[in-house]
Amino acid sequence: MRAFDAAADQCITHGLQERAAVLAEVDMFLTSLVAEPEFWPGDGLLPPLSHP
């Protein structure tokens, strides 16, 4: 598996063990995003949209 490291501006090649660890890390990150409540800045910040 190859991944791009934007901070280092290089591609990193992962072997089988590293691949499993990287996928587990991505899974934890995505799980935490799904578990977070939806972002809602509050009511009354913008006028209501008019529906035609």
C-alpha positions as CSV (number, residue, x, y, z in Angstrom):
1,M,0.0,0.0,0.0
2,R,1.3,3.4,-0.9
3,A,0.4,6.6,0.9
4,F,1.3,10.2,0.3
5,D,2.8,12.2,3.2
6,A,2.0,15.8,2.4
7,A,4.2,17.1,5.2
8,A,7.2,15.3,3.9
9,D,6.1,15.6,0.2
10,Q,6.9,12.0,-0.5
11,C,5.2,8.6,-1.0
12,I,5.5,6.0,1.7
13,T,5.2,2.3,0.8
14,H,3.7,0.1,3.6
15,G,4.2,-3.7,3.8
16,L,1.5,-6.1,5.0
17,Q,2.0,-5.5,8.8
18,E,2.2,-1.7,8.3
19,R,-0.8,-1.8,6.0
20,A,-2.9,-3.4,8.7
21,A,-1.8,-0.8,11.2
22,V,-2.5,2.1,8.9
23,L,-5.9,0.7,8.0
24,A,-6.7,0.3,11.7
25,E,-5.7,3.9,12.3
26,V,-7.9,5.2,9.5
27,D,-10.8,3.1,10.8
28,M,-10.4,4.7,14.3
29,F,-10.3,8.1,12.7
30,L,-13.4,7.5,10.6
31,T,-15.3,5.9,13.6
32,S,-14.6,9.0,15.7
33,L,-16.0,11.3,12.9
34,V,-19.2,9.2,12.7
35,A,-19.6,9.3,16.5
36,E,-19.4,13.1,16.7
37,P,-22.6,15.0,16.7
38,E,-23.4,17.0,13.5
39,F,-22.0,20.5,13.4
40,W,-24.7,23.1,13.8
41,P,-23.6,26.7,14.3
42,G,-26.9,27.8,15.7
43,D,-30.2,29.2,14.6
44,G,-30.8,32.7,13.2
45,L,-27.3,33.2,11.7
46,L,-28.6,33.5,8.2
47,P,-32.0,34.5,6.8
48,P,-34.2,31.5,5.9
49,L,-34.0,30.3,2.3
50,S,-37.0,31.2,0.2
51,H,-38.6,28.2,-1.5
52,P,-40.0,28.8,-5.0
